Amino acid sequence: MDALRVETMSLNPKSDATKSREKAQKTADQFEAVFVKTFVSAMRETAALGGDEGGMFGSGPGADTYASWFDDNVSSELARTGGIGIAKALMTEMERDGTVAKDKEAYQGEKKAQAERIQRIASGNDLQMAKATGGLNELL
């Protein structure tokens, strides 16, 4: 048996939609990480700390290493604590566009809420609200 095939076998195989969503999420996270690192680097470079002495880390040997370390750590900490929302916005847009399947839990929650609204309408509890808002289509 092919060694690669054995490594990729799983007791819980993932669907193509799940694999596609995971790949899109990873790409969105990487895009956000690059953006944040570029943002932090530009912010640090334009900081007026130190005046003509080379900025935050001076101009001596190793200053560029410390600057790079600073950029990496600040950007990774921003990403670890939730980022700035670019990856989430990208995923939402890809879901809306149909490029990526919606998250299974979010999709099920959405469908459950819709079913509950239909049930309330069918039982007559929301009939007055339906009349006031312009019909059943507004509630759905």
ChimeraX attribute file (.defattr): number of C-alpha atoms within 10 A of each C-alpha:
attribute: neighborCount
match mode: 1-to-1
recipient: residues
	/A:1	5
	/A:2	6
	/A:3	7
	/A:4	8
	/A:5	8
	/A:6	9
	/A:7	8
	/A:8	8
	/A:9	9
	/A:10	8
	/A:11	5
	/A:12	6
	/A:13	10
	/A:14	10
	/A:15	9
	/A:16	10
	/A:17	14
	/A:18	16
	/A:19	13
	/A:20	15
	/A:21	20
	/A:22	14
	/A:23	13
	/A:24	18
	/A:25	18
	/A:26	13
	/A:27	15
	/A:28	17
	/A:29	20
	/A:30	14
	/A:31	15
	/A:32	21
	/A:33	22
	/A:34	14
	/A:35	15
	/A:36	22
	/A:37	22
	/A:38	15
	/A:39	14
	/A:40	19
	/A:41	19
	/A:42	12
	/A:43	12
	/A:44	17
	/A:45	14
	/A:46	11
	/A:47	12
	/A:48	12
	/A:49	14
	/A:50	12
	/A:51	10
	/A:52	9
	/A:53	11
	/A:54	14
	/A:55	17
	/A:56	17
	/A:57	18
	/A:58	17
	/A:59	13
	/A:60	9
	/A:61	9
	/A:62	11
	/A:63	15
	/A:64	13
	/A:65	11
	/A:66	14
	/A:67	18
	/A:68	13
	/A:69	12
	/A:70	17
	/A:71	21
	/A:72	19
	/A:73	14
	/A:74	15
	/A:75	22
	/A:76	16
	/A:77	12
	/A:78	16
	/A:79	19
	/A:80	10
	/A:81	8
	/A:82	11
	/A:83	17
	/A:84	14
	/A:85	11
	/A:86	17
	/A:87	22
	/A:88	16
	/A:89	12
	/A:90	18
	/A:91	22
	/A:92	15
	/A:93	13
	/A:94	17
	/A:95	15
	/A:96	12
	/A:97	10
	/A:98	10
	/A:99	13
	/A:100	21
	/A:101	17
	/A:102	18
	/A:103	16
	/A:104	11
	/A:105	9
	/A:106	10
	/A:107	12
	/A:108	12
	/A:109	12
	/A:110	11
	/A:111	12
	/A:112	12
	/A:113	13
	/A:114	14
	/A:115	13
	/A:116	11
	/A:117	16
	/A:118	16
	/A:119	13
	/A:120	13
	/A:121	18
	/A:122	11
	/A:123	10
	/A:124	12
	/A:125	12
	/A:126	17
	/A:127	15
	/A:128	11
	/A:129	15
	/A:130	17
	/A:131	11
	/A:132	10
	/A:133	11
	/A:134	10
	/A:135	13
	/A:136	14
	/A:137	8
	/A:138	11
	/A:139	15
	/A:140	12
